[in-house]
């Protein structure tokens, strides 16, 4: 069984024995039974009850053990005490992973059977390529329309007349990171320069006549 140890106020260490078993083979996905699919959803249900977000429930991280149960061969890079959004992202990720193996209809039906329609439908706005991990995004490139098929199945389960929540997700790219970092440095430098300026003296020397003239032209 797993054991946890506190090594600081916000830093626990988890020790566990790595489970043994094969990962699902996309080439033999048709051999996955409803019991196998339910095992994956039950695994996710245990994580969600503990408010643990894995954030990488892709095919290569899932396995089926010798006792017909499901396991993980990697602890993932997710969160403990996870927010609702992170938990819903895991549902969307597992939906997509299973759909890559057995198709949207079986994936959604197995999720509803294990977690209930309400939990599964809440993942609808998060069924986006940007929400998936890198291996899943790569697999989706070879199965165009798969996400659309998942969303279609979920829309059929959504309460009639209830608007679908819109969630905009963006992946942080190196370019965005450099832009934000550069902007932060520029603001810091500007503020340090302004700190050395005597604002009262600058205002006293200002040519207010020209300032009023420029203001008048901008209004016109």
Secondary structure as GFF3:
##gff-version 3
##sequence-region A 1 220
A	DSSP	beta_strand	3	6	.	.	.	ID=ss1
A	DSSP	beta_strand	12	15	.	.	.	ID=ss2
A	DSSP	three_ten_helix	26	31	.	.	.	ID=ss3
A	DSSP	alpha_helix	34	49	.	.	.	ID=ss4
A	DSSP	beta_strand	52	53	.	.	.	ID=ss5
A	DSSP	three_ten_helix	59	61	.	.	.	ID=ss6
A	DSSP	beta_strand	62	64	.	.	.	ID=ss7
A	DSSP	beta_strand	70	72	.	.	.	ID=ss8
A	DSSP	beta_strand	79	80	.	.	.	ID=ss9
A	DSSP	alpha_helix	84	102	.	.	.	ID=ss10
A	DSSP	alpha_helix	104	115	.	.	.	ID=ss11
A	DSSP	alpha_helix	117	121	.	.	.	ID=ss12
A	DSSP	three_ten_helix	124	126	.	.	.	ID=ss13
A	DSSP	three_ten_helix	129	131	.	.	.	ID=ss14
A	DSSP	alpha_helix	134	141	.	.	.	ID=ss15
A	DSSP	alpha_helix	146	157	.	.	.	ID=ss16
A	DSSP	alpha_helix	174	195	.	.	.	ID=ss17
A	DSSP	alpha_helix	199	205	.	.	.	ID=ss18
A	DSSP	alpha_helix	208	219	.	.	.	ID=ss19
###
